[in-house]
Amino acid sequence: MDIEIFPHRLLGADTTEKLLNDLEDLDGVKRMVVHGPRLPPTEQGHSDRRTIMVKGEKVDLQVKTGRVLLEIEEEETIEEVKEICKENLPHGFNVHVGTFIRKQKTVSDGIKYGDELKDIPNEMVGLTDQNAQLSERAKIIKKDK
Protein backbone atom coordinates (compact mmCIF):
# COMPACT_ATOMS: atom_id res chain seq x y z
CA MET A 1 0.00 0.00 0.00
CA ASP A 2 1.23 3.49 -0.81
CA ILE A 3 0.40 6.88 0.65
CA GLU A 4 1.09 10.35 -0.67
CA ILE A 5 1.87 13.27 1.62
CA PHE A 6 0.94 16.45 -0.22
CA PRO A 7 2.11 19.54 1.74
CA HIS A 8 0.19 22.77 1.06
CA ARG A 9 3.53 24.50 0.40
CA LEU A 10 6.81 23.40 -1.17
CA LEU A 11 9.23 22.32 1.55
CA GLY A 12 12.68 23.76 2.19
CA ALA A 13 15.73 21.57 2.68
CA ASP A 14 15.60 21.77 6.50
CA THR A 15 11.93 20.78 6.68
CA THR A 16 12.47 17.98 4.16
CA GLU A 17 15.41 16.66 6.18
CA LYS A 18 13.44 16.69 9.47
CA LEU A 19 10.33 15.13 7.90
CA LEU A 20 12.28 12.32 6.20
CA ASN A 21 14.20 11.47 9.38
CA ASP A 22 11.01 11.35 11.43
CA LEU A 23 9.28 9.17 8.82
CA GLU A 24 12.33 6.91 8.56
CA ASP A 25 11.96 6.08 12.26
CA LEU A 26 8.58 4.40 11.61
CA ASP A 27 8.73 0.60 11.39
CA GLY A 28 5.92 0.37 8.83
CA VAL A 29 7.63 2.45 6.11
CA LYS A 30 9.34 0.35 3.42
CA ARG A 31 10.31 2.99 0.80
CA MET A 32 10.12 6.77 0.43
CA VAL A 33 10.22 8.98 -2.66
CA VAL A 34 10.67 12.75 -2.60
CA HIS A 35 8.97 14.38 -5.58
CA GLY A 36 8.95 17.97 -6.80
CA PRO A 37 10.41 20.46 -9.25
CA ARG A 38 14.10 19.98 -9.98
CA LEU A 39 16.43 22.52 -8.36
CA PRO A 40 19.05 24.30 -10.52
CA PRO A 41 22.57 22.84 -10.56
CA THR A 42 24.90 23.70 -7.67
CA GLU A 43 26.99 26.10 -9.73
CA GLN A 44 23.94 28.31 -10.34
CA GLY A 45 23.36 28.42 -6.61
CA HIS A 46 20.19 27.67 -4.71
CA SER A 47 19.93 27.51 -0.94
CA ASP A 48 17.92 24.26 -1.00
CA ARG A 49 20.28 22.44 -3.39
CA ARG A 50 22.46 20.85 -0.74
CA THR A 51 23.32 17.62 0.99
CA ILE A 52 20.95 16.57 3.76
CA MET A 53 21.42 13.79 6.31
CA VAL A 54 18.82 11.03 6.38
CA LYS A 55 19.40 8.31 8.93
CA GLY A 56 23.06 9.29 9.16
CA GLU A 57 23.68 9.08 5.41
CA LYS A 58 24.33 11.98 3.04
CA VAL A 59 21.67 12.53 0.39
CA ASP A 60 21.93 15.19 -2.33
CA LEU A 61 18.61 17.05 -2.39
CA GLN A 62 17.96 17.73 -6.07
CA VAL A 63 14.28 18.73 -5.91
CA LYS A 64 12.13 21.22 -4.04
CA THR A 65 9.91 18.82 -2.10
CA GLY A 66 6.29 18.99 -3.23
CA ARG A 67 5.18 15.45 -2.42
CA VAL A 68 6.50 12.55 -0.37
CA LEU A 69 5.43 9.08 -1.45
CA LEU A 70 5.64 6.21 1.03
CA GLU A 71 5.28 2.49 0.56
CA ILE A 72 3.91 1.15 3.83
CA GLU A 73 3.34 -2.34 5.22
CA GLU A 74 0.11 -1.86 7.17
CA GLU A 75 -2.79 0.57 7.39
CA GLU A 76 -2.05 1.53 11.02
CA THR A 77 1.05 3.39 9.81
CA ILE A 78 -1.15 6.05 8.19
CA GLU A 79 -2.14 7.56 11.56
CA GLU A 80 1.51 7.66 12.67
CA VAL A 81 2.44 9.42 9.41
CA LYS A 82 -0.32 12.00 9.95
CA GLU A 83 1.00 12.76 13.46
CA ILE A 84 4.53 13.31 12.12
CA CYS A 85 3.13 15.55 9.38
CA LYS A 86 1.22 17.64 11.96
CA GLU A 87 4.51 18.23 13.80
CA ASN A 88 6.56 19.09 10.70
CA LEU A 89 4.12 20.75 8.28
CA PRO A 90 2.47 23.73 10.04
CA HIS A 91 0.96 25.11 6.81
CA GLY A 92 -1.14 22.00 6.25
CA PHE A 93 -1.03 18.84 4.20
CA ASN A 94 -3.20 16.16 2.64
CA VAL A 95 -2.63 12.40 2.86
CA HIS A 96 -3.91 10.20 0.04
CA VAL A 97 -3.99 6.39 -0.04
CA GLY A 98 -3.48 4.60 -3.36
CA THR A 99 -0.81 3.22 -5.65
CA PHE A 100 1.88 5.81 -6.37
CA ILE A 101 5.12 3.79 -6.68
CA ARG A 102 5.65 1.16 -9.38
CA LYS A 103 6.33 -2.30 -7.97
CA GLN A 104 7.64 -4.12 -11.07
CA LYS A 105 10.17 -3.46 -13.82
CA THR A 106 8.50 -2.50 -17.09
CA VAL A 107 9.19 -2.87 -20.81
CA SER A 108 10.23 0.81 -20.82
CA ASP A 109 12.82 0.04 -18.14
CA GLY A 110 14.16 -2.73 -20.35
CA ILE A 111 14.46 -0.37 -23.31
CA LYS A 112 16.16 2.37 -21.27
CA TYR A 113 18.63 0.18 -19.34
CA GLY A 114 19.11 -2.75 -21.71
CA ASP A 115 21.29 -5.47 -20.18
CA GLU A 116 21.90 -3.28 -17.11
CA LEU A 117 18.27 -3.84 -16.02
CA LYS A 118 19.14 -7.12 -14.28
CA ASP A 119 21.73 -5.24 -12.16
CA ILE A 120 19.24 -2.64 -10.87
CA PRO A 121 18.02 -3.58 -7.36
CA ASN A 122 14.29 -4.16 -6.91
CA GLU A 123 14.28 -1.36 -4.30
CA MET A 124 14.97 1.11 -7.14
CA VAL A 125 11.91 0.16 -9.21
CA GLY A 126 9.53 3.09 -9.45
CA LEU A 127 11.71 5.47 -7.43
CA THR A 128 13.52 7.41 -10.08
CA ASP A 129 13.25 10.06 -12.75
CA GLN A 130 13.48 8.25 -16.10
CA ASN A 131 15.29 11.24 -17.66
CA ALA A 132 18.06 11.52 -15.05
CA GLN A 133 21.43 9.79 -15.16
CA LEU A 134 21.53 6.53 -13.20
CA SER A 135 24.23 7.92 -10.89
CA GLU A 136 21.98 10.80 -9.74
CA ARG A 137 18.72 8.87 -9.52
CA ALA A 138 18.22 7.55 -6.01
CA LYS A 139 19.91 6.80 -2.73
CA ILE A 140 19.19 3.53 -0.96
CA ILE A 141 19.32 3.77 2.83
CA LYS A 142 18.94 0.36 4.43
CA LYS A 143 16.73 -0.05 7.49
CA ASP A 144 18.27 -1.64 10.55
CA LYS A 145 16.61 -4.93 11.41
C-alpha positions as CSV (number, residue, x, y, z in Angstrom):
1,M,0.0,0.0,0.0
2,D,1.2,3.5,-0.8
3,I,0.4,6.9,0.6
4,E,1.1,10.3,-0.7
5,I,1.9,13.3,1.6
6,F,0.9,16.4,-0.2
7,P,2.1,19.5,1.7
8,H,0.2,22.8,1.1
9,R,3.5,24.5,0.4
10,L,6.8,23.4,-1.2
11,L,9.2,22.3,1.5
12,G,12.7,23.8,2.2
13,A,15.7,21.6,2.7
14,D,15.6,21.8,6.5
15,T,11.9,20.8,6.7
16,T,12.5,18.0,4.2
17,E,15.4,16.7,6.2
18,K,13.4,16.7,9.5
19,L,10.3,15.1,7.9
20,L,12.3,12.3,6.2
21,N,14.2,11.5,9.4
22,D,11.0,11.4,11.4
23,L,9.3,9.2,8.8
24,E,12.3,6.9,8.6
25,D,12.0,6.1,12.3
26,L,8.6,4.4,11.6
27,D,8.7,0.6,11.4
28,G,5.9,0.4,8.8
29,V,7.6,2.5,6.1
30,K,9.3,0.4,3.4
31,R,10.3,3.0,0.8
32,M,10.1,6.8,0.4
33,V,10.2,9.0,-2.7
34,V,10.7,12.7,-2.6
35,H,9.0,14.4,-5.6
36,G,8.9,18.0,-6.8
37,P,10.4,20.5,-9.2
38,R,14.1,20.0,-10.0
39,L,16.4,22.5,-8.4
40,P,19.0,24.3,-10.5
41,P,22.6,22.8,-10.6
42,T,24.9,23.7,-7.7
43,E,27.0,26.1,-9.7
44,Q,23.9,28.3,-10.3
45,G,23.4,28.4,-6.6
46,H,20.2,27.7,-4.7
47,S,19.9,27.5,-0.9
48,D,17.9,24.3,-1.0
49,R,20.3,22.4,-3.4
50,R,22.5,20.9,-0.7
51,T,23.3,17.6,1.0
52,I,21.0,16.6,3.8
53,M,21.4,13.8,6.3
54,V,18.8,11.0,6.4
55,K,19.4,8.3,8.9
56,G,23.1,9.3,9.2
57,E,23.7,9.1,5.4
58,K,24.3,12.0,3.0
59,V,21.7,12.5,0.4
60,D,21.9,15.2,-2.3
61,L,18.6,17.0,-2.4
62,Q,18.0,17.7,-6.1
63,V,14.3,18.7,-5.9
64,K,12.1,21.2,-4.0
65,T,9.9,18.8,-2.1
66,G,6.3,19.0,-3.2
67,R,5.2,15.4,-2.4
68,V,6.5,12.6,-0.4
69,L,5.4,9.1,-1.4
70,L,5.6,6.2,1.0
71,E,5.3,2.5,0.6
72,I,3.9,1.1,3.8
73,E,3.3,-2.3,5.2
74,E,0.1,-1.9,7.2
75,E,-2.8,0.6,7.4
76,E,-2.1,1.5,11.0
77,T,1.1,3.4,9.8
78,I,-1.2,6.1,8.2
79,E,-2.1,7.6,11.6
80,E,1.5,7.7,12.7
81,V,2.4,9.4,9.4
82,K,-0.3,12.0,9.9
83,E,1.0,12.8,13.5
84,I,4.5,13.3,12.1
85,C,3.1,15.6,9.4
86,K,1.2,17.6,12.0
87,E,4.5,18.2,13.8
88,N,6.6,19.1,10.7
89,L,4.1,20.8,8.3
90,P,2.5,23.7,10.0
91,H,1.0,25.1,6.8
92,G,-1.1,22.0,6.3
93,F,-1.0,18.8,4.2
94,N,-3.2,16.2,2.6
95,V,-2.6,12.4,2.9
96,H,-3.9,10.2,0.0
97,V,-4.0,6.4,0.0
98,G,-3.5,4.6,-3.4
99,T,-0.8,3.2,-5.7
100,F,1.9,5.8,-6.4
101,I,5.1,3.8,-6.7
102,R,5.7,1.2,-9.4
103,K,6.3,-2.3,-8.0
104,Q,7.6,-4.1,-11.1
105,K,10.2,-3.5,-13.8
106,T,8.5,-2.5,-17.1
107,V,9.2,-2.9,-20.8
108,S,10.2,0.8,-20.8
109,D,12.8,0.0,-18.1
110,G,14.2,-2.7,-20.4
111,I,14.5,-0.4,-23.3
112,K,16.2,2.4,-21.3
113,Y,18.6,0.2,-19.3
114,G,19.1,-2.8,-21.7
115,D,21.3,-5.5,-20.2
116,E,21.9,-3.3,-17.1
117,L,18.3,-3.8,-16.0
118,K,19.1,-7.1,-14.3
119,D,21.7,-5.2,-12.2
120,I,19.2,-2.6,-10.9
121,P,18.0,-3.6,-7.4
122,N,14.3,-4.2,-6.9
123,E,14.3,-1.4,-4.3
124,M,15.0,1.1,-7.1
125,V,11.9,0.2,-9.2
126,G,9.5,3.1,-9.5
127,L,11.7,5.5,-7.4
128,T,13.5,7.4,-10.1
129,D,13.2,10.1,-12.7
130,Q,13.5,8.3,-16.1
131,N,15.3,11.2,-17.7
132,A,18.1,11.5,-15.1
133,Q,21.4,9.8,-15.2
134,L,21.5,6.5,-13.2
135,S,24.2,7.9,-10.9
136,E,22.0,10.8,-9.7
137,R,18.7,8.9,-9.5
138,A,18.2,7.6,-6.0
139,K,19.9,6.8,-2.7
140,I,19.2,3.5,-1.0
141,I,19.3,3.8,2.8
142,K,18.9,0.4,4.4
143,K,16.7,0.0,7.5
144,D,18.3,-1.6,10.6
145,K,16.6,-4.9,11.4
